[in-house]
Amino acid sequence: CVAFHDISKQAPTHFLVIPKEPIPQLSACTASHEKLLGHLLIVATQVAKKQGLADDGYRLVVNNGRDACQSVYHLHIHVLGGRQLEWPPG
């Protein structure tokens, strides 16, 4: 997988973690993707630490489908942090 900063950042720190395997969205995953999905979370955690988010926290977001505002149909995890995030989102 790869990680890079989002071009439309929604927080002071906002990056994406994306698998190299072309999976359109989370709901397309099967049990065969278990290891890959776990790897995405581990990479998200490692990059969050490198970005200085570990102490104060961060949010992971996966948009799945139209109603979730998924605009890029290649599975990816948003990692947001660097400020107090509000709840509920959107």
TILO-72639 format. One record per residue: residue number from 1; y, x, z of N, C-alpha, C, CB in turn. Coordinates in nm, 2 decimals, always signed. Each point is the difference from the previous one (the first is absolute). Glycine has a CB too. Layout:
% TILO-72639
PT; NUM; Y; X; Z; Y; X; Z; Y; X; Z; Y; X; Z
...
END
This chain:
% TILO-72639
PT; 1; -0.12; +0.08; +0.00; +0.12; -0.08; +0.00; +0.12; +0.09; +0.00; -0.12; -0.19; +0.12
PT; 2; +0.24; +0.13; -0.15; +0.12; +0.07; +0.00; +0.10; -0.08; +0.09; -0.04; +0.09; -0.23
PT; 3; +0.14; -0.02; +0.28; +0.11; -0.06; +0.08; +0.13; +0.05; -0.05; -0.15; -0.02; +0.21
PT; 4; +0.25; -0.07; -0.22; +0.13; +0.04; -0.04; +0.10; -0.11; +0.05; -0.09; +0.12; -0.21
PT; 5; +0.22; -0.08; +0.21; +0.10; -0.09; +0.05; +0.02; -0.12; -0.10; +0.12; +0.20; +0.12
PT; 6; -0.09; -0.31; -0.06; +0.03; -0.12; -0.08; +0.14; +0.01; -0.06; -0.16; -0.14; +0.14
PT; 7; +0.17; +0.10; -0.27; +0.14; +0.01; -0.06; +0.09; -0.11; +0.04; -0.11; +0.11; -0.19
PT; 8; +0.05; -0.22; +0.25; +0.08; -0.11; +0.05; -0.02; -0.01; +0.15; -0.01; -0.12; -0.22
PT; 9; +0.05; +0.23; +0.30; -0.03; +0.00; +0.14; +0.06; -0.11; +0.08; -0.02; +0.24; -0.02
PT; 10; -0.06; -0.29; +0.11; +0.04; -0.12; +0.09; +0.01; +0.05; +0.14; -0.12; -0.16; -0.15
PT; 11; +0.11; +0.29; +0.18; +0.02; +0.05; +0.13; +0.04; +0.15; -0.02; -0.17; -0.16; +0.11
PT; 12; +0.23; +0.23; -0.01; +0.04; +0.14; -0.01; -0.12; +0.08; -0.06; +0.16; -0.03; +0.19
PT; 13; -0.28; +0.01; -0.14; -0.12; +0.06; -0.06; -0.09; -0.11; -0.06; +0.02; +0.20; +0.17
PT; 14; -0.05; -0.18; -0.29; -0.08; -0.10; -0.07; -0.07; +0.07; -0.11; +0.16; -0.19; +0.05
PT; 15; -0.29; +0.20; -0.03; -0.09; +0.07; -0.10; -0.12; -0.09; -0.03; +0.08; +0.23; +0.07
PT; 16; -0.14; -0.20; -0.19; -0.12; -0.07; -0.04; -0.12; +0.09; +0.00; +0.14; -0.14; -0.14
PT; 17; -0.26; +0.09; +0.17; -0.12; +0.07; -0.01; -0.09; -0.08; -0.10; +0.01; +0.09; +0.24
PT; 18; -0.05; -0.02; -0.34; -0.06; -0.07; -0.12; -0.13; +0.07; -0.03; +0.22; -0.07; -0.09
PT; 19; -0.33; -0.01; +0.07; -0.13; +0.07; -0.04; +0.01; +0.03; -0.15; -0.13; -0.13; +0.17
PT; 20; +0.06; +0.24; -0.21; -0.01; +0.03; -0.14; -0.08; -0.09; -0.08; +0.03; +0.24; +0.07
PT; 21; -0.13; -0.31; +0.00; -0.08; -0.10; -0.07; +0.08; -0.12; -0.03; -0.21; +0.08; +0.12
PT; 22; +0.20; -0.13; -0.24; +0.09; -0.12; -0.04; -0.06; -0.13; +0.06; +0.06; +0.12; -0.21
PT; 23; -0.01; -0.16; +0.33; -0.04; -0.12; +0.06; +0.13; -0.09; +0.00; -0.18; +0.11; +0.15
PT; 24; +0.18; -0.23; -0.21; +0.12; -0.08; -0.02; +0.06; -0.05; +0.13; -0.09; -0.06; -0.22
PT; 25; +0.01; +0.02; +0.32; +0.05; -0.05; +0.12; -0.11; +0.00; +0.11; +0.17; -0.14; -0.13
PT; 26; -0.13; +0.12; +0.25; -0.09; +0.01; +0.11; -0.11; -0.10; -0.01; +0.18; +0.08; +0.14
PT; 27; -0.15; -0.20; -0.19; -0.11; -0.10; -0.01; -0.10; +0.03; -0.11; +0.17; -0.17; +0.07
PT; 28; -0.15; +0.27; -0.15; -0.10; +0.04; -0.10; -0.10; +0.10; +0.06; +0.17; -0.03; -0.18
PT; 29; -0.14; +0.08; +0.30; -0.09; +0.09; +0.07; -0.13; -0.06; +0.04; +0.20; +0.13; +0.08
PT; 30; -0.30; -0.05; -0.08; -0.14; -0.04; +0.05; -0.04; +0.10; +0.11; -0.06; -0.11; -0.23
PT; 31; -0.06; +0.08; +0.28; -0.06; +0.09; +0.10; -0.01; +0.15; -0.05; -0.12; -0.20; +0.10
PT; 32; +0.11; +0.21; -0.23; -0.01; +0.13; -0.06; +0.13; +0.08; +0.01; -0.17; -0.09; -0.16
PT; 33; +0.28; +0.03; +0.20; +0.13; +0.06; +0.01; +0.03; +0.04; +0.15; +0.08; -0.12; -0.20
PT; 34; -0.18; +0.10; +0.29; +0.02; +0.03; +0.14; +0.05; +0.14; +0.03; -0.18; -0.17; +0.05
PT; 35; +0.12; +0.27; -0.11; +0.04; +0.14; +0.03; +0.14; +0.02; -0.06; -0.24; +0.07; +0.00
PT; 36; +0.27; -0.12; -0.12; +0.13; +0.02; -0.06; +0.11; -0.06; +0.09; -0.11; +0.00; -0.23
PT; 37; +0.09; -0.12; +0.27; +0.10; -0.07; +0.09; +0.02; +0.07; +0.13; -0.07; -0.22; -0.11
PT; 38; -0.03; +0.27; +0.17; +0.01; +0.08; +0.12; +0.08; +0.13; -0.03; -0.21; -0.09; +0.09
PT; 39; +0.18; +0.15; -0.20; +0.07; +0.12; -0.04; +0.15; -0.03; -0.02; -0.20; +0.09; -0.11
PT; 40; +0.24; -0.20; +0.05; +0.14; -0.04; -0.02; +0.07; -0.01; +0.14; -0.06; -0.12; -0.21
PT; 41; -0.01; +0.07; +0.31; +0.07; -0.02; +0.13; +0.01; +0.14; +0.07; -0.10; -0.23; +0.02
PT; 42; +0.00; +0.32; -0.04; +0.01; +0.13; +0.06; +0.12; +0.08; -0.06; -0.25; +0.00; +0.04
PT; 43; +0.26; -0.01; -0.17; +0.11; +0.07; -0.07; +0.13; -0.06; +0.04; -0.15; +0.05; -0.20
PT; 44; +0.16; -0.18; +0.21; +0.13; -0.06; +0.05; +0.04; +0.05; +0.13; -0.06; -0.21; -0.13
PT; 45; -0.04; +0.22; +0.22; +0.03; +0.05; +0.14; +0.04; +0.15; -0.01; -0.17; -0.16; +0.10
PT; 46; +0.10; +0.24; -0.17; +0.04; +0.14; -0.01; +0.14; +0.02; -0.06; -0.24; +0.06; -0.03
PT; 47; +0.27; -0.13; -0.07; +0.14; +0.01; -0.06; +0.10; -0.05; +0.09; -0.10; -0.02; -0.23
PT; 48; +0.07; -0.09; +0.30; +0.10; -0.05; +0.10; +0.03; +0.10; +0.11; -0.09; -0.23; -0.05
PT; 49; -0.01; +0.30; +0.09; +0.02; +0.11; +0.10; +0.09; +0.11; -0.06; -0.22; -0.05; +0.11
PT; 50; +0.19; +0.09; -0.23; +0.08; +0.10; -0.07; +0.15; -0.04; -0.02; -0.21; +0.08; -0.11
PT; 51; +0.23; -0.21; +0.10; +0.13; -0.06; -0.02; +0.07; -0.03; +0.13; -0.08; -0.10; -0.21
PT; 52; +0.02; +0.13; +0.32; +0.06; -0.01; +0.13; +0.00; -0.14; +0.06; +0.14; +0.18; -0.06
PT; 53; -0.24; -0.26; +0.01; +0.00; -0.14; +0.04; -0.10; -0.03; +0.12; +0.06; -0.06; -0.23
PT; 54; -0.14; +0.16; +0.27; -0.11; -0.02; +0.09; +0.05; -0.05; +0.14; -0.13; +0.17; -0.12
PT; 55; +0.24; -0.11; +0.17; +0.04; -0.04; +0.13; +0.06; -0.14; +0.02; +0.05; +0.24; +0.03
PT; 56; +0.04; -0.28; -0.13; +0.06; -0.13; +0.02; -0.07; -0.11; -0.07; +0.21; +0.12; +0.01
PT; 57; -0.30; -0.09; -0.10; -0.08; -0.10; -0.07; +0.04; -0.03; -0.14; -0.04; -0.10; +0.22
PT; 58; -0.04; +0.03; -0.29; +0.02; -0.03; -0.14; -0.09; -0.13; -0.04; +0.05; +0.25; -0.05
PT; 59; -0.02; -0.30; -0.06; -0.07; -0.12; -0.05; -0.07; +0.03; -0.13; +0.17; -0.15; +0.12
PT; 60; -0.29; +0.09; -0.13; -0.08; +0.01; -0.12; +0.00; -0.14; -0.06; -0.15; +0.19; +0.08
PT; 61; +0.18; -0.20; -0.21; +0.00; -0.12; -0.08; -0.08; +0.01; -0.12; +0.23; -0.05; +0.09
PT; 62; -0.31; -0.06; -0.12; -0.07; -0.01; -0.13; +0.04; -0.14; -0.05; -0.20; +0.16; +0.07
PT; 63; +0.27; -0.16; -0.18; +0.03; -0.13; -0.07; -0.12; -0.03; -0.09; +0.25; +0.04; +0.02
PT; 64; -0.30; -0.17; -0.01; -0.12; -0.03; -0.08; +0.03; -0.13; -0.07; -0.15; +0.11; +0.17
PT; 65; +0.19; -0.10; -0.30; +0.02; -0.12; -0.08; +0.14; -0.05; -0.01; -0.22; -0.06; +0.06
PT; 66; +0.24; -0.03; -0.14; +0.14; -0.06; -0.03; +0.07; -0.04; +0.12; -0.08; -0.07; -0.22
PT; 67; +0.02; -0.02; +0.31; +0.07; -0.05; +0.11; +0.04; +0.11; +0.10; -0.13; -0.22; -0.03
PT; 68; +0.06; +0.33; +0.03; +0.04; +0.11; +0.09; +0.10; +0.10; -0.07; -0.23; -0.02; +0.10
PT; 69; +0.28; -0.02; -0.22; +0.09; +0.08; -0.07; -0.05; +0.13; -0.05; +0.18; -0.11; +0.13
PT; 70; -0.31; +0.11; -0.17; -0.06; +0.12; -0.06; +0.06; +0.01; -0.14; -0.21; -0.01; +0.14
PT; 71; +0.28; +0.12; -0.16; +0.06; +0.02; -0.13; -0.07; +0.11; -0.09; +0.22; -0.07; +0.10
PT; 72; -0.29; +0.16; -0.03; -0.08; +0.10; -0.07; -0.15; -0.03; +0.02; +0.19; +0.18; +0.02
PT; 73; -0.26; -0.21; -0.12; -0.14; -0.03; +0.02; -0.09; +0.12; -0.01; +0.04; -0.23; -0.10
PT; 74; -0.02; +0.32; +0.20; -0.09; +0.11; +0.03; +0.01; +0.01; +0.15; +0.04; +0.13; -0.23
PT; 75; -0.15; -0.15; +0.30; +0.00; +0.00; +0.14; +0.08; +0.12; +0.06; -0.22; -0.11; -0.01
PT; 76; +0.30; +0.08; +0.11; +0.08; +0.10; +0.07; +0.04; -0.05; +0.14; +0.09; +0.09; -0.22
PT; 77; -0.07; +0.01; +0.31; +0.04; -0.03; +0.13; +0.15; +0.05; +0.02; -0.24; +0.02; +0.09
PT; 78; +0.32; -0.11; -0.05; +0.14; +0.04; +0.04; +0.00; +0.05; +0.14; +0.10; -0.17; -0.16
PT; 79; -0.04; +0.28; +0.19; +0.02; +0.05; +0.14; +0.15; +0.00; +0.02; -0.22; +0.14; +0.00
PT; 80; +0.27; -0.22; +0.10; +0.14; -0.01; +0.03; +0.03; +0.04; +0.14; +0.02; -0.18; -0.17
PT; 81; +0.09; +0.25; +0.19; +0.03; +0.04; +0.14; +0.14; +0.06; +0.00; -0.24; +0.04; +0.06
PT; 82; +0.28; +0.02; +0.05; +0.12; +0.07; +0.02; +0.11; -0.09; +0.06; -0.06; +0.14; -0.19
PT; 83; +0.03; -0.27; +0.22; +0.09; -0.09; +0.07; -0.09; -0.11; +0.06; +0.19; +0.05; -0.16
PT; 84; -0.13; -0.13; +0.25; -0.06; -0.12; +0.05; -0.02; -0.10; -0.11; +0.10; +0.04; +0.23
PT; 85; -0.23; -0.08; -0.26; -0.03; -0.09; -0.10; +0.00; -0.14; +0.06; -0.13; +0.17; -0.13
PT; 86; +0.17; -0.27; +0.06; +0.01; -0.14; +0.05; -0.14; -0.07; -0.02; +0.25; -0.01; -0.04
PT; 87; -0.27; -0.09; +0.12; -0.12; -0.08; -0.02; +0.04; -0.15; +0.03; -0.15; +0.19; +0.07
PT; 88; +0.11; -0.28; -0.15; -0.09; +0.01; -0.12; +0.08; +0.05; -0.12; -0.14; -0.18; +0.09
PT; 89; +0.07; +0.25; -0.18; +0.07; +0.05; -0.12; +0.02; -0.12; -0.10; -0.10; +0.23; +0.04
PT; 90; +0.19; -0.21; -0.13; +0.02; -0.10; -0.11; +0.02; -0.14; +0.05; -0.12; +0.15; -0.14
END
